[in-house]
Amino acid sequence: MNARTRENLTAFWFLLPFLIGLVVFFLFAFLRTIWYSFTNYNLFDKSDWVGLQNYADVFKDSLFIQALINTFTFAILTTLIQTVGALLLAIVMNQKLRGIGFFRTAYYFPSIASSAVTTLIFIWLFRPTGLISYLSTTFVNYLPLLLTGLAIVIVVQALQVAFERSRGLPASPFDPALLVVSLLVAVIGTIVLNAGGVVRVGSADPTPLLWLSTSDRLFGFISYPILMIILMNSFTTMPTLMLTFLAGLQGIPQSVYEAASIDGASPIQQIRFVTIPILRPVTFYVISIGIIGTLQMFDQAALLGGTSPLDTVVTLAFYVYHNVFSGGAESRVGLASAAAILLAVITLVLLQIQRRFLSDEGVNQ
């Protein structure tokens, strides 16, 4: 046995546990799912071959159509928000500033928490009498004081600027020194007016927020629970994608930006014509994993399923789970398998589409 063969065998033995897991938990499961999609299997009884009936039935199911709409809405909006947000955060985190290491760690921290824990926290925040309801009501009650203070700041700042200019001194409307004086006068003036009963704090009771329990939809197709999941998913995923963009940014030579600056490019133009084109491969990777992750989103929808109407949170992955573990009703494994195969096909099609437009291979074709 020569050295090359021994090296190959050593590599094979190291890869064997992964290959076994891949065959058992992916290849075998995928082939069984394809088989079940052509049967009426229900976990208990013997299955019968039904051909394409499950695929026909799944498109007749209104819940599947709603899951399709929710999934595409969630995938498109979340991928867009987290990609753009991660790129902007990476640009900021790539600056040479004092304490930048602390901010990089702080921005990455939300990605460490479990998605299930994050979902429960958001449910607590957005429940009818949760923290968001309390804070919004408190803001409304104190709004008269805030508006009064803002009005005093504007008036005092304008008077100070006019006085300084009358003395022939240059004074900006946003001069920091004058603004400090205006803020102090506004605070004192607001306290005096409140004590004298001229401006009072409101006494409205907390208004229950029904975002999680309502079936209303923004623009007619985006449910409020899905909007909450979009916000939550972007909050937890953006830091991880930020690190990917940050690694790509640190690989761009500084001389490229210096040349663009000499040519008269503004910071915005440098981002548009230098940063974004060079980061095309990184963007392709970020969008690819974003599409895969958002199309397969399940845990957050499942946790919200107990607090929100099913049609407002159901996604394709949750639809598959709902039909297999239907809570007392007969399991429809064949129908769920057909939906799972369709989800896999949709994912592959979307990845090929964005590969055509974003990858270097698609550009050179």
PyMOL commands that set and color helices and strands:
alter all, ss='L'
color gray80, all
select helices_A, chain A and resi 3-36+53-60+62-93+100-111+115-126+131-166+176-195+224-249+254-262+267-278+280-295+299-304+310-313+316-324+333-358+360-364
alter helices_A, ss='H'
color red, helices_A
select strands_A, chain A and resi 217-218+222-223
alter strands_A, ss='S'
color yellow, strands_A
deselect
rebuild
show_as cartoon
